[in-house]
Each structure stands twice: as structure tokens, then as C-alpha cells.
């Protein structure tokens, strides 16, 4: 008998289409037909979209002048042991350092080089007009605490790791300066039934880019 164990993955990725909501100021995706079987013997399309469309990862270069670009990051950074933290998904809620410490007091210390994923439930508001303006995110104290833990990646099911009203992107800067990758716009986190799980979120290897859409999967 085959003793291997197969685990059904959970897709944490938004589907990119021309109708997916885009961050204010960013271009909307366009799918441009380029070839079709009838005329060209194959189907092919062109894509026009931001590298931060849908479920995506931010490289340090997104906010740090001399930070790593997406093609310079080792693939192992996108395959992590992850920890799921459920927090309040109310508008503009800031996850605090104390929220994380309380989680650790019940579930153990967050180990270095792991991924920390925040389940706020906010992605259920994807079609609402205040999705980008009022999303929950991290406080500066939480970002600094996670930086001190030397984690590899932090993810969230909202469009930004900063709360919607933080136009200075302070948490982005704290995390990316510490070489902590940021994974945004996750979905389906409620389908993960355990605190500890594995996550894969591989980006395209785009030369010089500040980020990339990913196919994020929990297992």
C-alpha cells in the first residue's frame, strides 16, 4: 500500500479578471485577445495589469530604495511553515503588538523564519466601495514586534497590510526594511482549520519588479 499522505490544498488566491477591484490609483487589468485558433491555429491573449493585482506579494523594493527586487528573492522564502492568527475584521482595525502577544500566550511563541497570516474576514467585502479605504491592518507596534521575531513573511486577507486610512504606508516600510515579505489580498482563510499549516505563494520571476501576483495555496 502506498504510504504517502496526500493533503487537499486550500486555494487562497483571488481570480484575476478585468472586473477585479483595483487599488485606487492602480490600473485595471485588461485581457487583450491576440490570436485565435480559427486564424492563427492557437489561442493567445495579452495581459495588462499592475504587479500588485489581486493576491500578490510585495518585495522590499516596493518601498525601500535599495531593497531586494522580486527576481532576487530566493524561492524558499515563498514556501513557509505558517501560523494563522484570527483578529477583528472591523473597519480600520489595527492589529496591536498586544494582540500578537496574547495569541502567543495561548499557542506558543512564533518561530523565526515562519509566515504569520492574519485572518480578518475583510476579503468578504471585496465588492464594497470602502474595501480599500477602511480595511484592517497592522499597527506600527505589531510590525516592529514581528520584525524582532525575524519572521520571513506576513500575510493578510485585506488589500493592504496598512489600515486603509494610513496613507503613509508605515507598516509596509517597517516590514520591508526588515526584509519581511508582504502577502496581501488573500481569501478563503476561514477554510484553514488549524493554527499551524504550510503555505506556498510563488510569484512570477519578474526582473526588477516591486512585486508579483501569486498563486497562494495552504496545505
Z-matrix of the N, CA and C atoms (Angstrom, degrees):
N
C 1 1.460
C 2 1.530 1 109.29
N 3 1.332 2 116.17 1 137.86
C 4 1.456 3 121.09 2 178.22
C 5 1.527 4 108.86 3 -69.20
N 6 1.336 5 116.42 4 122.02
C 7 1.457 6 120.24 5 -175.03
C 8 1.522 7 113.02 6 -92.21
N 9 1.332 8 117.04 7 -1.07
C 10 1.459 9 118.93 8 179.91
C 11 1.526 10 110.86 9 -67.30
N 12 1.311 11 116.00 10 146.35
C 13 1.454 12 121.71 11 -179.67
C 14 1.522 13 108.67 12 -107.25
N 15 1.317 14 116.38 13 123.28
C 16 1.448 15 120.56 14 178.61
C 17 1.524 16 108.70 15 -103.29
N 18 1.330 17 116.76 16 128.22
C 19 1.455 18 122.25 17 -177.47
C 20 1.529 19 108.67 18 -110.20
N 21 1.319 20 116.21 19 128.09
C 22 1.454 21 119.75 20 178.99
C 23 1.524 22 109.97 21 -69.64
N 24 1.333 23 118.68 22 122.26
C 25 1.462 24 120.42 23 -178.78
C 26 1.522 25 111.93 24 -75.64
N 27 1.320 26 115.52 25 157.00
C 28 1.460 27 122.52 26 174.59
C 29 1.527 28 107.45 27 -111.02
N 30 1.317 29 116.28 28 120.26
C 31 1.464 30 120.87 29 -179.91
C 32 1.529 31 109.21 30 -76.67
N 33 1.322 32 116.60 31 120.45
C 34 1.466 33 122.37 32 -178.62
C 35 1.516 34 112.11 33 -105.46
N 36 1.350 35 116.81 34 19.66
C 37 1.451 36 122.51 35 -167.94
C 38 1.520 37 112.81 36 -111.43
N 39 1.322 38 116.32 37 131.64
C 40 1.456 39 120.70 38 171.72
C 41 1.529 40 109.73 39 -71.65
N 42 1.332 41 116.31 40 144.22
C 43 1.460 42 121.01 41 175.19
C 44 1.522 43 109.29 42 -78.88
N 45 1.327 44 116.64 43 125.96
C 46 1.463 45 120.69 44 178.24
C 47 1.528 46 109.33 45 -83.23
N 48 1.318 47 115.15 46 124.17
C 49 1.457 48 121.75 47 175.52
C 50 1.523 49 107.52 48 -142.33
N 51 1.307 50 116.08 49 176.30
C 52 1.460 51 119.36 50 178.53
C 53 1.525 52 111.63 51 -69.20
N 54 1.323 53 116.69 52 -12.23
C 55 1.466 54 120.66 53 -177.95
C 56 1.525 55 113.49 54 -100.88
N 57 1.325 56 117.95 55 -1.90
C 58 1.462 57 119.26 56 -178.55
C 59 1.529 58 109.35 57 -66.38
N 60 1.332 59 118.29 58 133.33
C 61 1.467 60 119.54 59 178.06
C 62 1.533 61 111.31 60 -60.12
N 63 1.329 62 115.51 61 140.00
C 64 1.458 63 121.41 62 -178.19
C 65 1.522 64 110.52 63 -114.01
N 66 1.330 65 115.77 64 146.98
C 67 1.466 66 121.07 65 178.86
C 68 1.528 67 108.98 66 -57.49
N 69 1.333 68 118.34 67 136.92
C 70 1.473 69 120.66 68 -178.88
C 71 1.531 70 111.84 69 -52.18
N 72 1.316 71 115.24 70 128.49
C 73 1.463 72 120.86 71 -178.43
C 74 1.511 73 113.97 72 93.58
N 75 1.339 74 116.81 73 -12.17
C 76 1.461 75 120.51 74 178.48
C 77 1.524 76 109.82 75 -94.81
N 78 1.341 77 117.22 76 151.58
C 79 1.472 78 119.38 77 -179.92
C 80 1.518 79 112.01 78 -71.67
N 81 1.315 80 115.52 79 149.38
C 82 1.462 81 120.52 80 174.03
C 83 1.526 82 109.37 81 -78.71
N 84 1.330 83 117.86 82 144.31
C 85 1.470 84 119.71 83 178.87
C 86 1.533 85 111.17 84 -65.31
N 87 1.319 86 114.73 85 147.18
C 88 1.458 87 121.10 86 173.84
C 89 1.524 88 108.86 87 -132.17
N 90 1.321 89 116.66 88 131.11
C 91 1.454 90 123.48 89 172.81
C 92 1.535 91 106.29 90 -101.29
N 93 1.312 92 117.35 91 117.18
C 94 1.459 93 121.84 92 -173.90
C 95 1.525 94 109.32 93 -111.31
N 96 1.343 95 118.31 94 112.03
C 97 1.471 96 119.69 95 178.03
C 98 1.525 97 110.90 96 -59.01
N 99 1.333 98 116.50 97 133.79
C 100 1.458 99 120.72 98 -175.36
C 101 1.531 100 112.68 99 -121.24
N 102 1.323 101 115.32 100 -38.31
C 103 1.468 102 119.53 101 178.52
C 104 1.520 103 108.68 102 -146.26
N 105 1.332 104 115.99 103 152.73
C 106 1.462 105 120.32 104 177.50
C 107 1.523 106 109.84 105 -138.64
N 108 1.317 107 114.28 106 153.31
C 109 1.471 108 120.11 107 -174.38
C 110 1.523 109 111.70 108 -56.35
N 111 1.325 110 116.96 109 -41.50
C 112 1.463 111 120.47 110 -175.52
C 113 1.522 112 112.27 111 -57.09
N 114 1.352 113 116.96 112 -40.15
C 115 1.467 114 120.84 113 -176.69
C 116 1.523 115 113.37 114 -100.66
N 117 1.352 116 116.62 115 -34.82
C 118 1.467 117 120.63 116 -168.55
C 119 1.525 118 114.11 117 -115.96
N 120 1.334 119 116.60 118 -1.68
C 121 1.463 120 123.67 119 179.57
C 122 1.528 121 113.43 120 76.08
N 123 1.313 122 118.24 121 2.61
C 124 1.471 123 122.53 122 175.65
C 125 1.524 124 109.03 123 -157.60
N 126 1.346 125 115.39 124 160.53
C 127 1.461 126 121.35 125 174.50
C 128 1.524 127 109.78 126 -98.57
N 129 1.328 128 116.56 127 142.82
C 130 1.468 129 121.55 128 -179.68
C 131 1.516 130 108.76 129 -157.56
N 132 1.315 131 115.83 130 141.71
C 133 1.458 132 119.87 131 176.62
C 134 1.517 133 110.50 132 -130.51
N 135 1.323 134 115.81 133 154.41
C 136 1.461 135 123.20 134 172.33
C 137 1.526 136 107.68 135 -99.14
N 138 1.319 137 116.87 136 149.66
C 139 1.460 138 121.64 137 177.64
C 140 1.523 139 110.24 138 -120.32
N 141 1.316 140 115.83 139 137.36
C 142 1.460 141 121.78 140 171.51
C 143 1.521 142 106.67 141 -125.35
N 144 1.316 143 116.66 142 115.07
C 145 1.467 144 119.52 143 -178.49
C 146 1.524 145 110.28 144 -162.11
N 147 1.319 146 115.10 145 158.16
C 148 1.462 147 121.51 146 173.63
C 149 1.524 148 109.74 147 -69.99
N 150 1.315 149 116.73 148 149.63
C 151 1.463 150 120.28 149 175.56
C 152 1.524 151 111.98 150 -71.47
N 153 1.337 152 117.00 151 -4.07
C 154 1.466 153 121.88 152 177.98
C 155 1.529 154 110.66 153 -115.00
N 156 1.319 155 115.65 154 34.53
C 157 1.464 156 122.19 155 178.83
C 158 1.527 157 110.47 156 -85.64
N 159 1.340 158 115.83 157 138.43
C 160 1.459 159 119.90 158 174.19
C 161 1.523 160 112.57 159 61.24
N 162 1.321 161 116.27 160 -145.18
C 163 1.462 162 121.71 161 176.89
C 164 1.526 163 107.65 162 -74.13
N 165 1.326 164 116.30 163 117.95
C 166 1.469 165 119.18 164 -171.24
C 167 1.523 166 111.04 165 -148.59
N 168 1.319 167 114.85 166 164.85
C 169 1.464 168 121.18 167 177.52
C 170 1.523 169 109.03 168 -115.48
N 171 1.334 170 115.37 169 141.36
C 172 1.463 171 122.24 170 175.68
C 173 1.523 172 109.70 171 -98.43
N 174 1.319 173 116.25 172 128.34
C 175 1.460 174 121.17 173 171.05
C 176 1.525 175 108.95 174 -85.90
N 177 1.339 176 118.24 175 156.43
C 178 1.464 177 119.52 176 179.02
C 179 1.530 178 114.41 177 -52.49
N 180 1.334 179 116.97 178 -32.82
C 181 1.471 180 121.05 179 -178.30
C 182 1.533 181 112.30 180 -61.85
N 183 1.304 182 117.79 181 -16.53
C 184 1.461 183 121.88 182 178.78
C 185 1.534 184 111.16 183 -56.80
N 186 1.340 185 116.77 184 -36.66
C 187 1.467 186 120.18 185 -179.85
C 188 1.533 187 113.64 186 -131.07
N 189 1.329 188 117.74 187 -9.59
C 190 1.466 189 121.27 188 -176.04
C 191 1.525 190 108.60 189 -111.12
N 192 1.332 191 116.69 190 121.97
C 193 1.466 192 122.11 191 -171.62
C 194 1.519 193 113.07 192 -52.66
N 195 1.320 194 116.71 193 -46.20
C 196 1.467 195 120.38 194 -178.51
C 197 1.526 196 112.52 195 -106.55
N 198 1.334 197 116.30 196 21.58
C 199 1.456 198 120.70 197 -179.39
C 200 1.521 199 112.42 198 -72.71
N 201 1.331 200 115.32 199 163.90
C 202 1.462 201 120.49 200 178.89
C 203 1.522 202 111.01 201 -64.48
N 204 1.333 203 114.47 202 141.47
C 205 1.461 204 121.15 203 173.64
C 206 1.525 205 108.15 204 -92.16
N 207 1.322 206 115.22 205 164.12
C 208 1.466 207 118.75 206 -169.58
C 209 1.527 208 112.85 207 -59.28
N 210 1.328 209 117.76 208 -35.14
C 211 1.471 210 119.26 209 -178.15
C 212 1.527 211 112.53 210 -74.54
N 213 1.334 212 117.33 211 -12.58
C 214 1.467 213 121.63 212 -177.87
C 215 1.529 214 112.90 213 -92.16
N 216 1.322 215 117.73 214 -3.52
C 217 1.462 216 121.28 215 -175.65
C 218 1.521 217 109.99 216 -91.51
N 219 1.330 218 116.16 217 132.17
C 220 1.465 219 121.16 218 -178.71
C 221 1.535 220 110.87 219 -63.88
N 222 1.341 221 117.53 220 137.99
C 223 1.477 222 120.52 221 -179.69
C 224 1.523 223 113.58 222 -55.43
N 225 1.333 224 117.36 223 -29.64
C 226 1.468 225 120.46 224 -178.12
C 227 1.524 226 112.09 225 -62.15
N 228 1.342 227 117.17 226 -22.04
C 229 1.463 228 120.06 227 179.79
C 230 1.523 229 112.03 228 -68.05
N 231 1.316 230 116.57 229 -19.55
C 232 1.463 231 120.94 230 -175.92
C 233 1.525 232 112.41 231 -100.35
N 234 1.329 233 116.93 232 5.92
C 235 1.459 234 123.10 233 174.63
C 236 1.519 235 106.68 234 -124.22
N 237 1.321 236 116.95 235 106.59
C 238 1.466 237 120.11 236 -169.26
C 239 1.527 238 111.89 237 -133.44
N 240 1.326 239 113.95 238 153.97
C 241 1.448 240 120.27 239 159.79
C 242 1.523 241 106.36 240 -76.41
N 243 1.329 242 116.81 241 127.64
C 244 1.460 243 120.22 242 -172.39
C 245 1.515 244 112.12 243 -119.26
N 246 1.326 245 114.06 244 156.75
C 247 1.466 246 122.42 245 177.80
C 248 1.518 247 107.68 246 -125.88
N 249 1.341 248 116.27 247 128.61
C 250 1.455 249 121.86 248 -178.06
C 251 1.521 250 110.16 249 -98.75
N 252 1.328 251 115.76 250 124.12
C 253 1.460 252 121.72 251 177.97
C 254 1.525 253 108.55 252 -118.06
N 255 1.317 254 116.33 253 120.27
C 256 1.461 255 121.05 254 178.91
C 257 1.518 256 109.40 255 -91.43
N 258 1.337 257 115.90 256 129.04
C 259 1.468 258 121.37 257 -177.79
C 260 1.529 259 109.39 258 -134.00
N 261 1.325 260 115.28 259 173.75
C 262 1.458 261 120.94 260 -179.04
C 263 1.534 262 110.60 261 -66.08
N 264 1.336 263 116.12 262 133.55
C 265 1.455 264 120.42 263 179.45
C 266 1.515 265 112.78 264 -103.03
N 267 1.321 266 117.68 265 34.38
C 268 1.467 267 120.78 266 -179.49
C 269 1.523 268 109.46 267 -83.64
N 270 1.331 269 117.78 268 156.37
C 271 1.464 270 120.31 269 -177.74
C 272 1.527 271 113.45 270 -53.52
N 273 1.327 272 114.61 271 132.61
C 274 1.465 273 123.60 272 175.89
C 275 1.530 274 113.82 273 58.31
N 276 1.339 275 117.21 274 22.76
C 277 1.465 276 118.54 275 177.96
C 278 1.529 277 109.95 276 -69.94
N 279 1.330 278 115.90 277 131.69
C 280 1.462 279 121.87 278 177.68
C 281 1.520 280 109.95 279 -99.97
N 282 1.320 281 116.03 280 117.77
C 283 1.466 282 119.96 281 172.99
C 284 1.525 283 107.60 282 -67.88
N 285 1.312 284 117.38 283 126.27
C 286 1.458 285 121.30 284 -175.36
C 287 1.534 286 111.57 285 -99.29
N 288 1.303 287 114.86 286 166.64
C 289 1.463 288 120.84 287 172.81
C 290 1.522 289 109.91 288 -58.83
N 291 1.314 290 116.11 289 -39.10
C 292 1.469 291 120.13 290 -179.31
C 293 1.526 292 112.07 291 -65.41
N 294 1.342 293 117.66 292 -34.01
C 295 1.467 294 121.01 293 175.60
C 296 1.524 295 110.18 294 -58.17
N 297 1.324 296 115.76 295 -43.30
C 298 1.463 297 120.82 296 -177.63
C 299 1.529 298 110.59 297 -71.24
N 300 1.319 299 116.92 298 -41.24
C 301 1.462 300 120.67 299 179.10
C 302 1.527 301 110.61 300 -63.80
N 303 1.320 302 117.19 301 -39.45
C 304 1.474 303 120.64 302 177.20
C 305 1.524 304 110.56 303 -63.24
N 306 1.331 305 116.83 304 -40.07
C 307 1.464 306 120.32 305 176.15
C 308 1.525 307 110.42 306 -61.24
N 309 1.328 308 117.21 307 -44.04
C 310 1.466 309 121.15 308 -179.27
C 311 1.525 310 111.53 309 -65.39
N 312 1.320 311 117.18 310 -34.51
C 313 1.470 312 119.83 311 -179.28
C 314 1.529 313 111.40 312 -64.38
N 315 1.331 314 116.75 313 -26.60
C 316 1.463 315 121.26 314 179.84
C 317 1.530 316 112.69 315 -94.93
N 318 1.346 317 116.79 316 -28.61
C 319 1.466 318 120.13 317 -168.95
C 320 1.524 319 114.70 318 -123.47
N 321 1.315 320 117.93 319 0.69
C 322 1.456 321 120.74 320 179.80
C 323 1.516 322 112.20 321 97.66
N 324 1.316 323 115.58 322 160.08
C 325 1.456 324 122.31 323 -176.44
C 326 1.525 325 111.71 324 -67.16
N 327 1.309 326 116.74 325 142.04
C 328 1.464 327 121.67 326 176.90
C 329 1.526 328 108.34 327 -74.55
N 330 1.336 329 117.91 328 121.34
C 331 1.470 330 119.65 329 -177.72
C 332 1.523 331 112.97 330 -76.47
N 333 1.323 332 115.67 331 153.53
C 334 1.463 333 121.39 332 175.56
C 335 1.525 334 109.99 333 -61.16
N 336 1.325 335 115.33 334 152.87
C 337 1.468 336 124.44 335 175.80
C 338 1.530 337 113.63 336 68.24
N 339 1.317 338 117.47 337 11.09
C 340 1.463 339 120.19 338 176.34
C 341 1.530 340 109.37 339 -93.02
N 342 1.330 341 115.34 340 172.71
C 343 1.462 342 121.57 341 172.40
C 344 1.523 343 108.53 342 -103.85
N 345 1.312 344 116.83 343 139.94
C 346 1.460 345 121.90 344 175.91
C 347 1.527 346 107.12 345 -115.09
N 348 1.326 347 115.92 346 120.44
C 349 1.459 348 121.65 347 -175.81
C 350 1.526 349 109.45 348 -114.98
N 351 1.312 350 116.93 349 126.47
C 352 1.468 351 122.14 350 -178.15
C 353 1.529 352 110.32 351 -101.07
N 354 1.330 353 114.55 352 121.87
C 355 1.455 354 122.21 353 177.75
C 356 1.525 355 108.83 354 -99.24
N 357 1.329 356 115.93 355 104.82
C 358 1.461 357 120.97 356 179.77
C 359 1.528 358 112.10 357 -105.40
N 360 1.341 359 117.15 358 -17.23
C 361 1.457 360 120.94 359 -175.25
C 362 1.522 361 113.50 360 79.05
N 363 1.341 362 116.62 361 1.83
C 364 1.465 363 119.86 362 -174.01
C 365 1.534 364 112.66 363 -65.86
N 366 1.325 365 118.79 364 -26.28
C 367 1.456 366 119.82 365 -177.30
C 368 1.527 367 112.53 366 -63.94
N 369 1.327 368 116.73 367 -15.24
C 370 1.462 369 119.72 368 174.68
C 371 1.526 370 111.59 369 -66.13
N 372 1.340 371 116.81 370 -14.27
C 373 1.466 372 122.15 371 179.89
C 374 1.526 373 112.29 372 -97.18
N 375 1.310 374 117.31 373 17.17
C 376 1.469 375 122.03 374 -173.34
C 377 1.522 376 113.12 375 -52.42
N 378 1.316 377 117.45 376 -37.28
C 379 1.465 378 120.53 377 -175.95
C 380 1.531 379 113.25 378 -88.98
N 381 1.333 380 117.52 379 -0.95
C 382 1.461 381 119.88 380 -178.00
C 383 1.531 382 111.13 381 -87.82
N 384 1.324 383 116.14 382 152.67
C 385 1.462 384 120.35 383 -171.52
C 386 1.523 385 113.18 384 -69.16
N 387 1.341 386 118.38 385 -24.56
C 388 1.464 387 120.19 386 -178.77
C 389 1.532 388 112.55 387 -96.38
N 390 1.339 389 116.81 388 16.29
C 391 1.465 390 120.92 389 -177.53
C 392 1.528 391 111.70 390 -55.91
N 393 1.331 392 117.05 391 -42.14
C 394 1.464 393 121.45 392 -177.57
C 395 1.525 394 113.10 393 -90.01
N 396 1.331 395 117.46 394 -20.88
C 397 1.462 396 120.36 395 -173.79
C 398 1.522 397 114.02 396 -89.94
N 399 1.357 398 117.55 397 -22.97
C 400 1.461 399 119.81 398 -172.67
C 401 1.525 400 113.47 399 -128.73
N 402 1.339 401 117.31 400 18.84
C 403 1.465 402 118.93 401 -175.55
C 404 1.529 403 112.69 402 -66.24
N 405 1.330 404 117.15 403 146.26
C 406 1.473 405 120.16 404 171.93
C 407 1.516 406 110.29 405 -70.94
N 408 1.323 407 115.39 406 160.95
C 409 1.463 408 121.44 407 179.54
C 410 1.514 409 109.83 408 -165.65
N 411 1.314 410 116.23 409 -162.57
C 412 1.462 411 121.41 410 -178.02
C 413 1.525 412 110.98 411 -95.31
N 414 1.305 413 115.13 412 153.20
C 415 1.468 414 121.05 413 169.31
C 416 1.525 415 108.80 414 -86.39
N 417 1.323 416 116.08 415 164.85
C 418 1.464 417 120.23 416 176.99
C 419 1.525 418 110.59 417 -62.05
N 420 1.328 419 117.04 418 -36.42
C 421 1.465 420 120.00 419 -179.28
C 422 1.524 421 110.89 420 -65.24
N 423 1.327 422 116.82 421 -39.10
C 424 1.464 423 120.67 422 177.90
C 425 1.525 424 110.65 423 -66.49
N 426 1.332 425 116.45 424 -41.45
C 427 1.463 426 120.57 425 179.82
C 428 1.531 427 111.09 426 -63.93
N 429 1.318 428 116.76 427 -42.03
C 430 1.461 429 120.23 428 179.21
C 431 1.522 430 111.07 429 -67.18
N 432 1.321 431 116.70 430 -36.50
C 433 1.462 432 120.18 431 178.79
C 434 1.523 433 110.58 432 -66.27
N 435 1.325 434 117.19 433 -45.02
C 436 1.459 435 120.33 434 177.82
C 437 1.530 436 111.09 435 -63.78
N 438 1.324 437 116.93 436 -35.33
C 439 1.462 438 120.21 437 176.49
C 440 1.522 439 111.14 438 -62.90
N 441 1.333 440 115.59 439 -38.30
C 442 1.469 441 119.45 440 179.17
C 443 1.521 442 111.77 441 -68.16
N 444 1.348 443 116.56 442 -23.61
C 445 1.471 444 121.52 443 179.20
C 446 1.535 445 111.56 444 -81.75
N 447 1.346 446 116.06 445 -9.39
C 448 1.474 447 122.08 446 178.16
C 449 1.530 448 112.01 447 58.04
N 450 1.339 449 114.76 448 44.81
C 451 1.457 450 118.17 449 175.72
C 452 1.530 451 109.14 450 -75.93
N 453 1.326 452 116.07 451 166.93
C 454 1.463 453 120.44 452 -176.07
C 455 1.517 454 112.77 453 -93.63
N 456 1.339 455 116.18 454 -34.24
C 457 1.466 456 119.62 455 -171.44
C 458 1.522 457 108.55 456 -153.54
N 459 1.328 458 116.22 457 144.98
C 460 1.462 459 121.11 458 172.68
C 461 1.521 460 107.85 459 -127.17
N 462 1.338 461 115.69 460 134.34
C 463 1.460 462 120.12 461 -178.10
C 464 1.515 463 111.28 462 -128.11
N 465 1.340 464 115.12 463 161.23
C 466 1.457 465 120.38 464 -178.69
C 467 1.529 466 109.31 465 -155.12
N 468 1.326 467 116.71 466 152.86
C 469 1.456 468 121.49 467 179.19
C 470 1.523 469 111.51 468 -96.00
N 471 1.312 470 116.57 469 37.66
C 472 1.456 471 122.32 470 173.08
C 473 1.533 472 107.02 471 -128.74
N 474 1.333 473 118.92 472 169.76
C 475 1.461 474 119.93 473 -173.88
C 476 1.517 475 114.74 474 -72.67
N 477 1.335 476 116.74 475 -12.71
C 478 1.466 477 119.80 476 -178.98
C 479 1.517 478 110.07 477 -150.67
N 480 1.310 479 116.49 478 147.62
C 481 1.468 480 121.26 479 175.46
C 482 1.529 481 109.94 480 -74.34
N 483 1.335 482 117.39 481 -18.88
C 484 1.463 483 122.33 482 171.78
C 485 1.520 484 109.30 483 -89.40
N 486 1.321 485 117.42 484 147.93
C 487 1.457 486 119.45 485 174.80
C 488 1.528 487 109.20 486 -62.45
N 489 1.340 488 115.71 487 155.78
C 490 1.456 489 120.15 488 -174.05
C 491 1.515 490 114.83 489 -58.53
N 492 1.331 491 117.50 490 -30.06
C 493 1.461 492 120.19 491 -177.45
C 494 1.522 493 113.68 492 -84.89
N 495 1.344 494 118.16 493 -4.13
C 496 1.468 495 121.34 494 -178.79
C 497 1.529 496 109.74 495 -89.79
N 498 1.318 497 115.99 496 91.53
C 499 1.466 498 120.17 497 -177.50
C 500 1.534 499 112.48 498 -80.83
N 501 1.334 500 117.38 499 -4.19
C 502 1.469 501 120.34 500 178.04
C 503 1.525 502 112.03 501 -91.13
N 504 1.341 503 117.40 502 -8.14
C 505 1.471 504 122.88 503 178.27
C 506 1.530 505 111.61 504 54.79
N 507 1.324 506 115.70 505 44.85
C 508 1.460 507 121.03 506 -174.28
C 509 1.529 508 112.88 507 -62.63
N 510 1.339 509 117.82 508 -38.80
C 511 1.464 510 120.44 509 -178.12
C 512 1.537 511 110.36 510 -71.09
N 513 1.328 512 117.15 511 -39.78
C 514 1.465 513 119.88 512 174.01
C 515 1.525 514 110.16 513 -51.56
N 516 1.313 515 116.12 514 -48.67
C 517 1.463 516 121.01 515 -174.88
C 518 1.528 517 111.57 516 -65.82
N 519 1.326 518 117.13 517 -39.72
C 520 1.470 519 120.29 518 179.75
C 521 1.525 520 110.47 519 -64.44
N 522 1.329 521 116.26 520 -49.13
C 523 1.464 522 119.89 521 -176.40
C 524 1.523 523 112.02 522 -68.82
N 525 1.323 524 117.14 523 -47.39
C 526 1.468 525 120.01 524 -175.94
C 527 1.530 526 111.50 525 -68.15
N 528 1.326 527 117.22 526 -31.64
C 529 1.472 528 120.27 527 175.35
C 530 1.521 529 110.38 528 -64.03
N 531 1.342 530 116.99 529 -28.80
C 532 1.468 531 122.51 530 177.80
C 533 1.534 532 111.98 531 -90.46
N 534 1.334 533 116.47 532 10.67
C 535 1.466 534 122.46 533 179.45
C 536 1.522 535 111.82 534 61.95
N 537 1.318 536 116.50 535 34.14
C 538 1.470 537 121.90 536 173.96
C 539 1.527 538 107.50 537 -98.68
N 540 1.319 539 116.83 538 121.38
C 541 1.454 540 121.38 539 -179.69
C 542 1.521 541 110.01 540 -72.47
N 543 1.337 542 116.48 541 151.89
C 544 1.461 543 122.10 542 -178.09
C 545 1.525 544 109.04 543 -120.43
N 546 1.320 545 115.54 544 126.86
C 547 1.458 546 123.13 545 -179.23
C 548 1.526 547 107.86 546 -115.70
N 549 1.339 548 117.19 547 117.43
C 550 1.462 549 121.21 548 -172.44
C 551 1.530 550 111.92 549 -121.70
N 552 1.330 551 113.97 550 161.83
C 553 1.468 552 121.92 551 176.75
C 554 1.528 553 113.07 552 63.76
N 555 1.319 554 116.66 553 38.21
C 556 1.458 555 120.60 554 172.74
C 557 1.531 556 109.70 555 -71.82
N 558 1.310 557 116.42 556 162.45
C 559 1.467 558 120.94 557 175.44
C 560 1.524 559 108.85 558 -143.49
N 561 1.315 560 116.12 559 171.42
C 562 1.470 561 122.94 560 176.14
C 563 1.534 562 114.34 561 63.19
N 564 1.316 563 117.83 562 23.35
C 565 1.469 564 119.03 563 -178.96
C 566 1.526 565 111.99 564 -66.44
N 567 1.318 566 117.69 565 -24.47
C 568 1.466 567 120.07 566 178.00
C 569 1.524 568 112.31 567 -67.30
N 570 1.331 569 117.28 568 -15.70
C 571 1.462 570 120.97 569 178.51
C 572 1.524 571 112.40 570 -80.28
N 573 1.335 572 116.72 571 -10.05
C 574 1.465 573 121.20 572 176.17
C 575 1.527 574 107.21 573 -86.60
N 576 1.305 575 116.55 574 118.70
C 577 1.466 576 121.05 575 -171.43
C 578 1.523 577 113.68 576 -98.12
N 579 1.317 578 117.84 577 -0.96
C 580 1.456 579 120.69 578 -179.86
C 581 1.522 580 110.69 579 -124.74
N 582 1.309 581 115.79 580 157.30
C 583 1.467 582 120.54 581 177.00
C 584 1.521 583 110.88 582 -72.50
N 585 1.322 584 115.93 583 -39.40
C 586 1.469 585 120.88 584 -178.99
C 587 1.524 586 109.55 585 -101.76
N 588 1.318 587 117.13 586 129.59
C 589 1.454 588 121.80 587 179.09
C 590 1.533 589 108.99 588 -155.49
N 591 1.314 590 116.16 589 175.16
C 592 1.457 591 120.36 590 175.44
C 593 1.513 592 109.83 591 -104.36
N 594 1.315 593 117.03 592 149.39
C 595 1.459 594 120.79 593 178.37
C 596 1.522 595 110.17 594 -135.39
N 597 1.325 596 115.63 595 140.13
C 598 1.462 597 123.05 596 172.82
C 599 1.526 598 106.49 597 -123.93
N 600 1.326 599 117.14 598 130.08
C 601 1.467 600 121.38 599 179.31
C 602 1.528 601 107.99 600 -144.83
N 603 1.318 602 115.87 601 73.70
C 604 1.465 603 120.67 602 -173.52
C 605 1.528 604 111.69 603 -83.22
N 606 1.341 605 117.25 604 127.12
C 607 1.463 606 121.17 605 176.79
C 608 1.531 607 110.95 606 -88.06
N 609 1.312 608 115.90 607 167.45
C 610 1.452 609 120.26 608 166.88
C 611 1.527 610 108.04 609 -70.09
N 612 1.322 611 116.85 610 148.74
C 613 1.468 612 121.01 611 179.60
C 614 1.527 613 108.22 612 -88.49
N 615 1.330 614 115.06 613 79.06
C 616 1.454 615 122.37 614 -175.15
C 617 1.524 616 109.90 615 -94.29
N 618 1.314 617 117.15 616 118.61
C 619 1.466 618 120.77 617 -175.12
C 620 1.528 619 111.13 618 -65.04
N 621 1.325 620 115.29 619 124.11
C 622 1.456 621 121.37 620 174.60
C 623 1.516 622 115.62 621 77.59
N 624 1.323 623 118.28 622 7.06
C 625 1.469 624 120.56 623 -172.53
C 626 1.524 625 112.46 624 -83.75
N 627 1.332 626 114.88 625 155.31
C 628 1.464 627 122.52 626 179.32
C 629 1.524 628 112.57 627 -84.89
N 630 1.321 629 117.06 628 -12.00
C 631 1.451 630 121.66 629 -179.65
C 632 1.509 631 110.25 630 -179.33
N 633 1.329 632 115.55 631 -172.86
C 634 1.462 633 119.64 632 179.96
C 635 1.521 634 109.89 633 -164.18
N 636 1.334 635 117.31 634 145.05
C 637 1.460 636 118.95 635 165.78
C 638 1.521 637 109.73 636 -58.69
N 639 1.322 638 116.56 637 149.25
C 640 1.466 639 121.45 638 179.86
C 641 1.529 640 109.48 639 -130.66
N 642 1.334 641 115.67 640 163.09
C 643 1.468 642 121.02 641 165.48
C 644 1.521 643 105.18 642 -105.52
N 645 1.307 644 116.17 643 100.27
C 646 1.463 645 122.17 644 -176.59
C 647 1.523 646 109.78 645 -90.57
N 648 1.326 647 116.35 646 129.84
C 649 1.455 648 122.66 647 -177.29
C 650 1.522 649 109.35 648 -136.88
N 651 1.332 650 115.77 649 133.93
C 652 1.468 651 121.58 650 173.47
C 653 1.511 652 108.92 651 -100.45
N 654 1.340 653 116.01 652 146.61
C 655 1.469 654 120.07 653 178.61
C 656 1.520 655 109.74 654 -149.37
